[in-house]
């Protein structure tokens, strides 16, 4: 008798205080199920509704081995497609189906993708501070732990520099001064290189906080400090400006954590305007599109650097690492770290050691979920504030 999908459901939990969405696909084979990450933390309930109310009835009774057909049909079944809510819902199912396929084959996912190209994934972590010296201290602590790659910020995205006075009646939001931020970043990296030298790789995330022409200027001004990459210098709506960045400097560029649609990255890759693709793999629909994207990037000399913040579940982190191990054009992996409650809820988490993250050798994604433990950490469903970013005069800017 063939194995069929028996049930599909979204599970919400927040062991680290960040709302996570995990999809569980159960089959007619006793104890055979898969897990996938569908975390869109700012709209977790919308993803849960898409999974439970729309994908569940669409998928029950289907053959879980037919991953490509399920991905394609799920994407077009709603007619409109490539939005973050539906993509994350589809991703949760897609990862779970790959997890099931690996369990049936008794193989880790990376073996299904062609086998290991490396034993572990090099990672970078985040060093933030109030001033350059505090950032340098945190970089040195990471270096002592064995890390060779560190992303450096000073006061969070957009910095926390002295800001011009807001007008009376200014609306609430995450205010920052773009001009002061732009001037502060080269000062930070000048200090870090003087203090740390060039033996450690340094990164920086603009997080789309600058106008296009100022982003070009920043990329040029950072060139002497040999960044491993400059991340998300522009918003997705402004990608044509990467042509100007590439024409004027050799600072390596990473882009893509807000991408949903292949048309957002196609031009950047084919024109070789970026060096690293940085998508959130659940945002684009899961492992199926991510492995195709990695192969597409390989053709044009672009490396992978999948998004790996705290708003990715350990299931999603495991999927990232499996892709990292199997891709010849792997570049670097962002790693937010996992606390003890996350490890309690998700047995089999990837493990960090000396600047690398390792997987276990279990079949599929190699990670499980303790639903009783997950229930101890309910989601808060707060409306985020940090995404409402404003200039000193109150003007809303993206993201």
N, C-alpha and C positions, 0 to 999 in steps of 0.2 A: 504494500500500500504506500502511495506517495505521501510525503510530508506536506501539509498545508498550513497556512497562517490561521490560527485559531482566535487570536485576540491582539489588539494593538492599543496601548494606552500611554499617556504622558504622566510622569511622576515629577512632582515639584519638591525641591528641598533646598536648604540654604545652610549647610554646615559651616561655611566660612562667612556667613552674613551676606552672601551674594546669591540672589535667586537663580537657581539652576533648573533646567528642564531636561529630563532624560526620558527617552522613549523605550518601552519594553515591547518587543514583538514575541508573542508566544506561539508555539506550533502545536500540531496534533501529536507530535512525538513527545511523550512524557519527559519533563525536565529539560527539553531543548528550547531555548529562547535566546534572544539577542538583545543587546543594549546599544543605544545610540544617543549622541548628544544633540539636543535641539535648543540649546540655550540662547535665547534672545532676552537677556535679563531685564531690559527696559520694558518689554511687552510679553512677559512670560505667560500670562493668562490667555493672550491672543493665540500664542503658539499651541497651548494646551487645547484650546477650542478647535483649532484646525486639525490637530491629531485625533482627538476623541470624537468629534462630531462629523468630520469629513473624511479623513484618511482611513479611520477604522472601518466604517462600512464599505469603503471602496476596496480595501485590501483583504478582508476576511474571506477565506476560501481560496486565495491565490497561492501559487507555488513559490515559496521563499527563495528558491534557488535562482529564479529568473530576475536577478537584480537589475539588469539593464532595462528590461521591459517595464518593470515596476517603477524605476526612476523616471523613465520617459513618459509613461502614461500618467503618473502622479503629477508630473510637471504641467501637462497640458489638460488634465481633467478639469481644472478650475477655469480653463480658457486663458484668463490673464495669468501671467507668470513672472518669475524673477523678482519677486518682492521678498523682503526679509522675513516676514511671518511665515509664508508658505515655504520658502526655501529652508528655513530652520525645521519646520515640521517634517518636510521630506527628508532632510538630513538625518533626523533622528531615526526614521525608518530605514534609510539607506545604510547607515552605520550598523544598525541592528541586523540587517540582512547579511552584511559582510561578516559580522560576528558569528551568525548562525552557520554560514558557509564554512568558515574556518573550523568551527566545532565539528561539523559533519565530516570535514576532510581530516580532522585531527592535526591541523596545521595552524601556526600563528599567521595573522594577516599578512605580515611582510613576506612570508613564503608564497602566499597566493599571488602577491604582486611581483614575484620574480626572485625573491630571496634578498638577503642582506647585501648591501654595498659597504656597510660599516657596522661595527659592533654596538655603537651607541651614538646619540645625537649631541653635538656640541650645543651648549645653551648660552643665552645671555640673561642677566637679571638687571634690575633697575636700581640705580643709586640716585637719590634725590637729596637735596640739602638746601639750607637757607643761604649759603654762600659757597664760593668755590672750595674753600678749605674743608667744609663739612662734606661736600660731594667727594672730594679726594679721599677723605678718611673712609667713607663707605666703599669706594672703589678698592682701596687697599684691603679692607676686610674681605671683600669678595675674592680678591686675588689670593689671599691667605687660604681661602676655602678651595682654591684650585681653579677658579674661573679665569678665563682668558678674554671674555667678552662682557662688557658692562655698558648698559644704556645710561646716559648721564643727563639729568634734568636739574634745574635750579628753581625750586618753588613750584613744581608741577607744570602742567601744560600752560604755555603762555607766560610762565614765570610769575613771581610775586613781587615784582619791582614796585617802587614808589609810583603811584598812579595819579594822573590829573584829577581834579575835582569833578565829580559827577554833577549833572544839572539837577536842579530841584525837581522833585517828583519822578526821578529816574526809576524805571521798573526793576524788579528784583532779577538777579541773574549772577552768573560767574563772571565778574568783571576782570579785565586784564588790559594792559597797555601794550599794544602790538609794537610800537616803536621802541619802547624801553626793553621789551623782550628781545627784539631782534638785535639790539646793541649788546645785550648781556651775554648772548650765547657765545660769540667769538672770545669774549673776555674769559668765560668759563673754560673753554677748551685750551686757550693759551695757558692758563694757570695749570690745568690738568697735565698738559704735555711737559711743561717746565718741571712739575712736581713728580710725574710718573714716568716720563720718557715715552718711548714708542713700543715697549715690549708688551703692552696690553692693548687690545682692540677696544675702541670707544665708539658709541653710537649715540644718536640723539633723535628725539621724536618731536617734530614741529606740531603735529596733531592738527594740521590745517588752520593754524592760528595766524597766518600772514596773508596779505594780498599777494597775488601772483608775482608782481614785479619785486616785492620785498623778499619773497621766497627765493627768487633768482639771486638777489644780492646776498642773502644769507648763505646759500649754497656756495657761491663764489668765495665769500669771506671765510668759510670753514675749510676750504681746500688745503691750506698749509698744514692743518692739524690731522690730516690723513684719517678721517673717520672710516670705520668699517662700513657704515651707511648712515645716510640722513633719511629719516622715515616720515612718510606722509606729509611732504612739503606742501602739497596742494590738495584742495577738495576734489572729489571725483568729477564735479562739474567743470573743472578747470584743467583737465589733463593735457590739453593742447600746449600749455605753457611748459611742459616738460621738454619740448623741443628746444626752447630757449635755454633752459638749465643745462641740457646736454651740450648745446653749442658753445656754452661759455665757461664750463668748468668740468673737472674730472672727479668731483665728489660723488661717490657711489650713492645710488638712490634706491630706496625700498618704498613700495606703494601698494595699497590695496585693502586695508582692513575694513573699509566701508563698502567695498564692491559687492554687488549682487548679480550683475548681468555680464555675460561674456563680452559684450560690446564695450564695457568699461576698461577691460584689460587688453583686448586684442591689438589695438593700435600701439599701445605702450610696448608690447612685446615684439611685434613684427618690425617696428622701427627701432628697436633696441634702445629705448629711452629710459628704461629702468634696469637695475642690476639684480633686484630681488623682488619676487612676488610675495605679498604679505597678506593674503586673504584669510579670513576667518572661515574655516572649511564648512562649518554648519551654515554660514550665511550664503554660501553658493550652492548648497544642496547635499553636501556630504562627501564621502570617499569617492564615489563614482565620478563626479565632475572634477574633484581635486586631483585624482591620478591622471586624468586627461590633461588638465591644466599643467601639471608638472612636466608631462611629456612634451606639450606644446612649448613650454618655456625652454626645455632642453635644446630644442632645435635652434633657438635664437640666443643661446648662451646666458639665459636668465636663470638664477638660482632660487630655490624655495626658502621662505622664512615665515612659515605659517604663524598666524596670530595665536598667542598662547597666554592671555591674561587670566585674571581671577574669574572672569565671567565665561570661562570654558570649564565644563565639568571634567573630572578625572577621566571619564569615558572619552571625551573629546581630546584631552591631552594624550591619551593612549593612541587614539587614531592618528593624531599628528605625528607621534614618534614612529609608528609603523610606516607611515608614508616617508618620514625622514630616512629610515634605515634602508628602504627599498629604492629611493630615488638617486640616480647617479649625479644629479645636479642639485643635491641638497646643499644649502648654504649655512643656515643657523636656525636655532629654535628658541623662541621666547619662552621663558619659564617663570611662572609666578610663584611657584612653591606650593606645597600642600600641607595643611595643618592636620592635627590629629583627628578632629571630627571628620574631615574629608576622608582620611584613611579608614576610619571606622565605618563610614557609610559605603565606601567603595573599596572592598578588599581587592588586592592585586594591583594597586597604583604603581605607575612607573617610579623608579628610584633615582635620585640624583647622587652622584659621587664624583668629586674632583672635576667639576665643570662639565660633566656629561650626564645624560639621562639614559637609563637602561630599562628595557622591558623584561618581564618574565617570559618564559618560553611556553606559556599555556596556549591552547588553541584559540582562534579568533582574536578578539582584541585583548584577551587575557585579563579582563577586569570584570568584577561582579558588583552587585548592589544589594545591600542589606536594607530592605524596605522598612523594617521595624525601626532600625537606627535612623533612617532618613526621616521618618515621621517625627522624630524628636527635634528636628530643625526646620520648622515651618517657614515658608517664604513671607516676607513683609509686604511685598507688592507696593513699595513706595514709588511715587512719581519722581524721577530723577531731577536734580537741580543743576548738576555740573554740566549737563548738555546744553543748557541755555546760556551760551557765552555771549558777552557783550563788551563793546569798546567803551572807553571812558565816557563818551557822550550818550551811552545807552543803546547804540545801534547793535542789533542782533547780528552775529556772524556765525558761519558754519564751522564745525558741525553743531 
